[in-house]
Structures are given as structure tokens and as C-alpha cells.
Amino acid sequence: VLYRKLSYDPLRDLEPITMVAARPAVLAVNPHLPALSVKELIALAKRRPGALSYGTGISGSADHMTGELFKIMAGINAVHVPYKGGPGMLSDVVNGNLQFTFVGLPAAQPFIKAGKLRALATTTLNRVTALPGVPPVADTVAGYEVLTWHGVVAPAGTPSPVITRLHGEITRTALAWGVASAAPAEIDAINIHHASLAAMRRAVATRRM
């Protein structure tokens, strides 16, 4: 999507070891924007094509791609404004210089709790525990789902016993710390549970993202 040519093929040249986290984003708006739901935001954007702006912490980031996918699937025209980091972008949404953003839940949550941002939706298929009153975008835009994967990989050709040992040790350590480390067959929720290394490989091979 972002690069015409890479010096490596991530599916051919990297061997997945384990996934350690999957981060959802939240669609948040300035609390004074006259949109109390995703449906109302889409309607507002369609009435004023190109007039709404959304920001992300950096151009080409996962949150940028999340926003662009939303534009395509919702059929709206909104201007992307990239920043050199999340704090400045969030400040401009809070101050009304931007109308909305897609941003990671941990970064947005303090502003949401303080009433400085209004959370309209999450990018998961189901509601998340941290924001139980906030619906997923998919309730309005069918099929919309975005999770950012955080995983560990090794160079292709790494001996299988090494991969298996690393997978086991990382999983064991993460579970000891109370962190959910896993290799899921399907990455479709924020709660990640342990599965086999083979399942992780299948997930990476079938989800060419």
C-alpha cells in the first residue's frame, strides 16, 4: 500500500514466532462536533465533502491507514492531516482545529474520560472492555475492522527448534507478566488467547496485510 518496492518480502523472508498484542483504535471527535454517532459523522461529511479534517500522529501510520479505509468504506471525503507525533494531533482535535481522529485506545482514553474527546466507535468487531458503551464502527459500516498487530519474527530459514523455543519462552514470560501473548488462528478481537505456532503461520499467510 505504502511502498512500490521493498527490499524484502515479509511473507517469504520472515518467519513468525508469536503475536504479543493487537491494538484497536478508537474513532474520536471534538466534543463540539455535531455528530453523536458514526452515522451522524458520515452524514455530516457527506453534506460537507472535503470540509472535515482528521489527524494522525504520522503519515503512513496504522492510524492513517485506518482512517483511509474508513473513508473508502463509508464513502466520504475528509482531509488527512499528518503530524509529527500524537500529542500535537490530539491537542488539535481537543481544540477543534481538527474534527476527528483515529488513534490508539491507550492514548485517547484519558481525553475521553476527561470529556475532551467524544468516542464514537472502536475499530474492533465487538465492543471492548475499556469502552463498553462505545459501539464498533462495524455496527454502521458493515465489515469494517482494523487491529494493529505487534509480533515477533525471525529471518526465514531459522531452524524450527529455535522458532518453537522462542515461541514458548516469549509466551511463558508474557503470561507470567499478565500479558496475553499468542499465535491466534483468527485475529478478530482485542483479547488474545494462546494458540499454536502453526495457527500463527496460517493467520499471517492468509491475511496479507
N, C-alpha and C positions, 0 to 999 in steps of 0.2 A: 504494500500500500504506500509506504513512505519512500522506499528506495528502489530505483530501477534495477540496480545491480548490487549484490552483496558479494563479498569475497568468500563467503561460506554459505552452505545450505543448512539451516538449523535442523531440518529433519534428517539429513544424511550425515552431517558432521558432528552432531551432538547426541549423546546417549542420556536419556532422562534417568535420574536417580530417584528423586522424590519431589513431591509438591509440599511446600511448607505453609502456604496460605493462599487464600483467594479473597481479594478485596473488592467489595462492591463500591459503587459511587452513589451519591445522592444528588438528585436534581433539586437545587435550592434557588430561591428567588429573593429579590429585595422585598421586605415585608410590605412595602407600599405599592408594589406592582398589583394592578387589578386582575390578579389571577390566583384563585384559591385551589386550583387543581390542574392536573396535566391537560385535561380537556379545555379548560379556560385559557391556559397558556398557549396551546395550539391555535385556538380560535383567535386570540389576540394577535399572534404572529401572522396569521393568515389575513387578518384585517389590515395589518400594517407590515407588509412584506419588506424585509430589509431594515426595518426600523429598530428591531430589538437586537441587543448585543449580548453575547455570553463570553465569559472569560475562562481561561485555564492557566495553570501555572507555567506551562511551556508549550510551544508549538510542537506538534508531533507526539505529544504525550498520550498515554492511555486515555486520560480525561478528554483530550482533544478529539480522539477517535470516537469516544463515547458520544460526544456532542454532535459530531458529524453524522454518525449513524442515526441519532435521534432526528436530525433534520431530514435525512433521506426518508426514514420510515414514517415520520409524521407529515411529510410533505410541506415543510415550512422553509422560509428563507430568513436566517438570522446571521449576524456578522460575528465571526470568531475574533476575539482579541487576545493574543497570547501575551503572557507576562514572563518576567524572569524569576518566577517563584510564586508560590501560593499565597503568602501573606499579603502582598500588594494587591493581588487579584481579589482575594476575599474582602479586603478593605474597600475596594471599589464597588463590589456588589452591595456591601453593607451601606455604603454612602450613596448608592443609587446611580453611580456612573456606569454601571453595567446592570442589566436586568436579571440575568440568571447565570448559573454555572453548573457544571458537573464536576464534583470534587469528592475525594475520598471521605468516607464517613468519619474517621477519626479527626480530620481537620475541620470538618463542618460542624460537628456535634456541639462544641462549646458555643458557637454563634447561634445555633438553633435553640439551645437551651436558654440562652440569654434573650431570645426574641429578636435578634439582629438579622437572622435569616429565616425564611419560611421554607421548610422542607415539603416539596410537593410529591416526591416519589423516590424510590430506590431503583437501582438497576438490576436487582435480582428478580427471579420469577415469583418468589414468595416474600412475604413481609419478613423483616429482620428483627431480631430480639431487641436491639438497641433503639429501634424506632417502631414500636408495634402499631402506632396509629397512622403510620405513613404507608400508603399502598405502593406496589411496584408500578413502574411505567407500563409494564405489560398489561395491566388492567385496562389501559386506554389504548396503547399501541401494541396490538397483538404480536407476540413473538419477540418483543424487544427484551434483550438480556445482555448485560455486559459484566464480566468479572475480570479483574486483573490477576493473573497468575503470578505467584512467586515460588520459584522452584530451584532445584539444584541439578546441574547437568555435568557430564564429564565428556571428554573428547571421544568421538567414535573409535571403537577398537579397544577401549578399556576392557580388560578381562572381566568376564561375567562374575567371577567370585568377588572381585573388588567392588563392582556395582552393587551386588547383593549385600556385601558387608557394609558399605556406606549407607545404603537404604535402611538397613536395620539399625545402625548406630544413630543416624540422624533421627529416625522415628522414635527410638528409645529415649534419646536425650530430650526431644521436643515434648514427648508425653510426660517425662519426668518434670519438665518445667511448666506443665499445664498448657502447652501449645499443641494445637491439633496439627500433626504432620501426617501427610497421607499421599497415596497414589490412587486417586479415585477413578472409577470407570467412567463416571459422568460428572463433569464439573458444573453442577446446576444449583448450588446452594452455598451460603456462607459457612455453614457448619460442615467442616471437612472431617471425614472419618477414615480410618485406616483401611486400605485395600492392598491388593498385591502389586508387585512391581510390574508384572505383565499388564495389569489393568492400566497403570500409568502410561505404559508404552502405547497401548491401544488408544487411549484418550488423546495423546499427543499426535499420533499418526492420523486419526480421523478428524481432529479439529485443527485444520491448517490455518492457524491464526498468527 
